[in-house]
């Protein structure tokens, strides 16, 4: 059972507005920090639970609503995921918000998150680890690329579009990374093909980045999220093992 921590919703000022965020800081400290970037469905009880599980290990966690330009959370009704027709409409509302997240905006937003986080009581001012899921994983990679002196490691889970033909594809800037990176890819993920994984790994190798890139066989896109139909119990368990191992290695 995950230990319960007080839930604290905080507002983080950014250049483009205010990001409603979830902050968990264990007693005592200062504790090393973890930035948690949510999946496309935003901050919700499942993300609060995940933040608490990380905090239970002695980490302070800030989970910003990185889709804040589309409004405060909850922005979407997760019940719509069970209805095929409503599910399609839901993604139609989500995608414009995701598409607003350019590399430049993520860089600026992340600076605001880091500044706010470091100023909180009980939070270490040292480098943090950034963890991201789905589109949050894509933007977690952008975050460490933009702020390598402030982010010491990145972990992404079922992230998509990490290596594309676009001029701002995340894989083109991995040479900025000075810390460690971990990538967990879902098997047969429509958002991250085997060819894209190969391109990403080639870029990481060429840049001399310390990393691990693993395929979770049998796991669908979104496998960590227990509140969706994509949940894969074995994949989620493996994800926690690898995430905690990275946190401990870089503590």
C-alpha positions as CSV (number, residue, x, y, z in Angstrom):
1,X,0.0,0.0,0.0
2,X,1.3,3.5,-0.9
3,X,1.6,5.7,2.1
4,X,-0.7,8.7,2.1
5,X,0.8,12.1,1.8
6,X,-1.0,15.4,2.2
7,X,-2.3,16.6,-1.2
8,X,-1.2,20.1,-2.0
9,X,-2.4,21.8,-5.1
10,X,-0.2,24.8,-5.9
11,X,-0.1,27.4,-8.6
12,X,3.1,27.8,-10.5
13,X,3.5,31.2,-12.3
14,X,4.9,30.9,-15.8
15,X,5.6,33.4,-18.6
16,X,2.3,32.3,-20.3
17,X,0.0,32.0,-17.3
18,X,-0.4,29.8,-14.2
19,X,0.2,26.0,-14.1
20,X,-1.9,24.3,-11.5
21,X,0.3,21.6,-10.0
22,X,0.5,18.9,-7.4
23,X,3.2,19.1,-4.8
24,X,4.2,16.3,-2.4
25,X,7.1,16.9,0.1
26,X,7.8,14.3,2.8
27,X,8.5,15.5,6.3
28,X,12.1,16.6,7.1
29,X,14.4,17.1,4.2
30,X,15.8,18.7,2.2
31,X,14.7,16.0,-0.2
32,X,15.9,15.4,-3.8
33,X,13.4,16.6,-6.3
34,X,11.5,14.8,-9.0
35,X,9.5,16.6,-11.7
36,X,6.6,14.4,-12.9
37,X,5.1,15.2,-16.3
38,X,1.7,13.7,-16.8
39,X,0.2,11.9,-19.8
40,X,-2.3,13.5,-22.2
41,X,-5.2,13.0,-19.7
42,X,-3.7,15.5,-17.2
43,X,-3.5,15.6,-13.4
44,X,-5.9,13.3,-11.7
45,X,-6.1,10.7,-8.9
46,X,-3.9,8.2,-10.7
47,X,-1.1,10.8,-11.0
48,X,-1.5,11.8,-7.4
49,X,-1.1,8.2,-6.4
50,X,2.1,7.9,-8.5
51,X,3.5,11.0,-7.1
52,X,2.9,9.7,-3.6
53,X,4.6,6.4,-4.4
54,X,7.7,8.3,-5.4
55,X,7.5,10.5,-2.4
56,X,7.4,7.5,-0.2
57,X,11.0,6.8,-1.2
58,X,12.1,10.1,0.2
59,X,11.7,12.4,-2.8
60,X,9.9,15.7,-3.2
61,X,7.6,15.6,-6.2
62,X,6.2,18.4,-8.3
63,X,3.7,17.4,-11.0
64,X,2.8,20.4,-13.0
65,X,-0.2,20.6,-15.3
66,X,1.9,21.0,-18.5
67,X,-1.3,21.5,-20.5
68,X,-2.3,24.5,-18.4
69,X,-2.8,26.6,-21.5
70,X,-5.9,24.6,-22.1
71,X,-7.3,25.2,-18.6
72,X,-7.0,23.9,-15.1
73,X,-7.4,20.2,-14.3
74,X,-9.5,18.2,-14.6
75,X,-9.8,19.2,-18.3
76,X,-11.3,15.8,-19.4
77,X,-13.7,13.3,-18.2
78,X,-11.9,9.9,-18.0
79,X,-15.3,8.1,-18.1
80,X,-15.4,9.1,-21.8
81,X,-12.5,6.7,-22.4
82,X,-14.8,3.7,-22.1
83,X,-17.1,4.9,-25.0
84,X,-15.6,4.6,-28.5
85,X,-17.4,7.6,-29.8
86,X,-16.7,9.8,-26.9
87,X,-13.1,8.6,-26.8
88,X,-12.5,9.9,-30.3
89,X,-14.0,13.3,-29.4
90,X,-11.9,13.3,-26.3
91,X,-8.7,13.0,-28.3
92,X,-10.0,15.7,-30.6
93,X,-10.0,18.1,-27.6
94,X,-6.7,16.9,-26.3
95,X,-4.5,17.2,-29.4
96,X,-4.6,20.9,-29.8
97,X,-3.4,21.4,-26.3
98,X,-0.5,19.0,-26.9
99,X,0.4,20.6,-30.1
100,X,0.8,24.0,-28.3
101,X,3.8,22.5,-26.4
102,X,6.7,23.6,-28.6
103,X,10.3,23.0,-27.5
104,X,10.6,26.7,-26.7
105,X,7.5,26.7,-24.5
106,X,8.6,23.5,-22.7
107,X,12.0,25.1,-22.0
108,X,10.5,28.3,-20.6
109,X,7.8,26.4,-18.6
110,X,10.4,24.0,-17.1
111,X,12.5,26.9,-15.9
112,X,9.4,28.2,-14.1
113,X,8.7,24.7,-12.6
114,X,12.4,24.4,-11.4
115,X,12.5,27.8,-9.9
116,X,9.2,27.3,-8.0
117,X,10.2,23.8,-6.9
118,X,13.6,24.8,-5.5
119,X,12.1,27.5,-3.5
120,X,9.8,25.2,-1.5
121,X,10.6,24.2,2.1
122,X,12.0,20.7,2.4
123,X,13.1,20.5,-1.3
124,X,16.8,20.3,-2.2
125,X,18.2,23.0,-4.4
126,X,20.3,20.4,-6.2
127,X,19.6,19.0,-9.6
128,X,16.3,17.1,-10.1
129,X,15.2,14.1,-12.1
130,X,12.4,14.5,-14.6
131,X,10.0,11.6,-15.3
132,X,7.4,11.7,-18.0
133,X,4.6,9.5,-19.4
134,X,3.2,9.4,-22.9
135,X,3.4,13.0,-24.2
136,X,4.8,14.0,-20.8
137,X,7.8,11.7,-21.6
138,X,8.4,13.5,-24.9
139,X,8.4,16.8,-23.1
140,X,10.5,15.4,-20.2
141,X,13.2,14.7,-22.8
142,X,12.9,18.3,-24.1
143,X,13.2,19.6,-20.6
144,X,16.5,17.9,-19.8
145,X,17.8,19.0,-23.2
146,X,16.9,22.6,-22.4
147,X,18.2,22.5,-18.8
148,X,21.1,20.0,-18.5
149,X,22.7,21.9,-15.7
150,X,19.5,21.7,-13.5
151,X,18.2,18.2,-14.5
152,X,20.5,15.3,-13.8
153,X,18.4,12.4,-15.3
154,X,15.3,11.7,-17.3
155,X,13.0,8.7,-17.5
156,X,10.3,8.4,-20.1
157,X,7.6,5.7,-20.3
158,X,5.6,5.0,-23.5
159,X,6.7,8.3,-24.9
160,X,5.9,9.0,-28.5
161,X,7.5,11.1,-31.3
162,X,11.0,11.1,-29.8
163,X,12.6,10.7,-33.2
164,X,10.7,12.2,-36.2
165,X,11.5,14.0,-39.5
166,X,10.5,17.4,-38.0
167,X,13.3,20.0,-37.6
168,X,12.7,20.2,-33.8
169,X,12.5,16.4,-33.2
170,X,13.7,15.7,-29.6
171,X,16.4,13.2,-30.8
172,X,18.2,16.0,-32.5
173,X,19.1,17.7,-29.2
174,X,20.2,14.7,-27.1
175,X,23.8,15.9,-27.3
176,X,22.8,18.5,-24.7
177,X,22.2,15.9,-22.1
178,X,25.0,15.6,-19.5
179,X,23.2,13.2,-17.1
180,X,21.6,9.8,-17.4
181,X,18.5,8.8,-19.5
182,X,16.1,5.9,-19.4
183,X,13.6,5.1,-22.1
184,X,10.8,2.5,-21.8
185,X,9.1,1.8,-25.1
186,X,5.8,0.0,-25.4
187,X,5.8,-3.0,-27.8
188,X,4.2,-2.1,-31.2
189,X,3.5,1.5,-30.1
190,X,1.9,3.5,-32.9
191,X,3.5,6.6,-31.5
192,X,7.1,5.2,-31.3
193,X,7.9,2.6,-34.0
194,X,10.9,0.3,-34.0
195,X,12.4,2.5,-36.7
196,X,12.1,5.6,-34.5
197,X,13.6,3.7,-31.5
198,X,16.6,2.8,-33.7
199,X,17.0,6.5,-34.8
200,X,16.8,7.7,-31.2
201,X,19.4,5.1,-30.0
202,X,21.7,6.0,-32.8
203,X,21.5,9.7,-31.8
204,X,22.2,8.9,-28.2
205,X,25.2,6.7,-29.1
206,X,26.6,9.4,-31.4
207,X,26.3,11.9,-28.6
208,X,27.9,9.7,-26.0
209,X,24.9,9.9,-23.6
210,X,24.7,7.4,-20.7
211,X,21.3,5.7,-21.3
212,X,19.2,2.6,-21.3
213,X,16.5,2.0,-24.0
214,X,14.2,-1.0,-23.4
215,X,11.3,-2.5,-25.2
216,X,8.5,-3.7,-22.9
217,X,7.2,-6.6,-24.9
218,X,3.5,-7.2,-24.8
219,X,2.9,-3.8,-23.2
220,X,0.6,-1.3,-25.1
221,X,1.0,2.4,-25.3
222,X,-0.1,3.9,-22.0
223,X,0.8,0.7,-20.1
224,X,1.6,2.4,-16.8
225,X,-1.8,4.0,-16.3
226,X,-4.1,1.8,-14.2
227,X,-7.1,4.1,-14.8
228,X,-7.2,3.4,-18.6
229,X,-7.8,0.3,-20.7
230,X,-4.2,0.3,-21.8
231,X,-2.9,-0.7,-18.3
232,X,-0.5,-3.6,-18.4
233,X,0.2,-4.9,-14.9
234,X,3.5,-6.5,-15.7
235,X,4.7,-3.5,-17.6
236,X,3.7,-1.2,-14.8
237,X,5.6,-3.3,-12.2
238,X,8.7,-3.3,-14.4
239,X,8.4,0.5,-14.8
240,X,8.5,1.1,-11.1
241,X,11.5,-1.1,-10.7
242,X,13.4,0.7,-13.4
243,X,12.3,4.2,-12.2
244,X,13.3,3.6,-8.6
245,X,16.6,2.1,-9.7
246,X,17.4,5.3,-11.8
247,X,16.4,7.5,-8.8
248,X,18.7,5.6,-6.5
249,X,21.6,5.7,-9.0
250,X,21.4,9.4,-9.4
251,X,20.4,10.4,-5.8
